[in-house]
Amino acid sequence: MKLIILTLCAIFLVGCASSPPQNLETSCQQDSDCACGVHITTGQCFYGNVNYVNISDQCPDFCTGIDGKFQTKCVAGICSQVRNP
């Protein structure tokens, strides 16, 4: 019985430790989950999950780059800025 309990505890601990903590402010599942603008709390230019971005306040050089070739996209579950070719 003790062996079963120890085995279950080991499985539980391994399962909990295997997934890194997720930052909800930058997490996404698709490109439409991401936006660039001003962080709703700090008021600083920010790109991340649309729920944390005030898109009515824009930061043009920050969001699109000086040459206008950056886009905010979901890459591997994280909102990122990527350069268009």
N, C-alpha and C positions, 0 to 999 in steps of 0.2 A: 504494500500500500504506500509506504514512504517513497518507494522508487517511482511509482506512478505520479505522486504529487511533485516530486523533484523534477521529473521529466516534463510535466505540464508547466511548472514554473520556468524551466529553462526555455521551453518553446515560447512562452509568453514574453520573457525578457528579450529573446532574440527578435521576435516580431516587433516589439516596441522600439528596439534600438536600430532596426534596419532602415527606417524611413526618417530622413532628415526633417527638421522643422520647416514648415512652409511659411513664407512671408506673404500674407494675404494681400498686402499693398501692391505686390508685383506679380502675383500669380494669375494665370490665365489658362484657358482651354482652347481659345481661338482668337484670331486677330481682333475681332469686335469686342473682346473683353478688355482691350488695352486702349489707352488714350494718353495724350500729352497735353499739358496745360499747367495749372497751378494746383499744388497739393491743397486739399480742402482744410487741413489743420494748420500747416506751417505757412502757407501762402507763398512758398518757394516754387520755382519752376520744377516740374516733376513729370516723369512718365511712369505709368504703372496701370494697375487695375482701374477700370473706369469708375468704380465706386469710390475711389479715393482722389479723383481728379476733377477739378472745376474746369470744364472745357470752355466755358464762356470767357475765362481769362487766359489768353494765349501768351506764349513766350516764343515768338517766331524763330529767332536764331537758335534757341535751345531745342525746339521741337523739330524743326526741319533742317537745321544747319544753315550756315551762311549761304551755301550754294543751293539750298532747297532740296537736297537729295536724300535726306533722312526720312524714314517712316518708322512708326511705332508698330511692332508686330509681336505676336506670341511665338516665342522660340523655346522649345523644350519646356513648356509650362511656365515661362517667365516672360513678362513684358520687356521687350528690348528695343533699342534703336538700331535699325539696320540701314545701310547705305544702298540706295538704288543705283544700278549701273548707269 
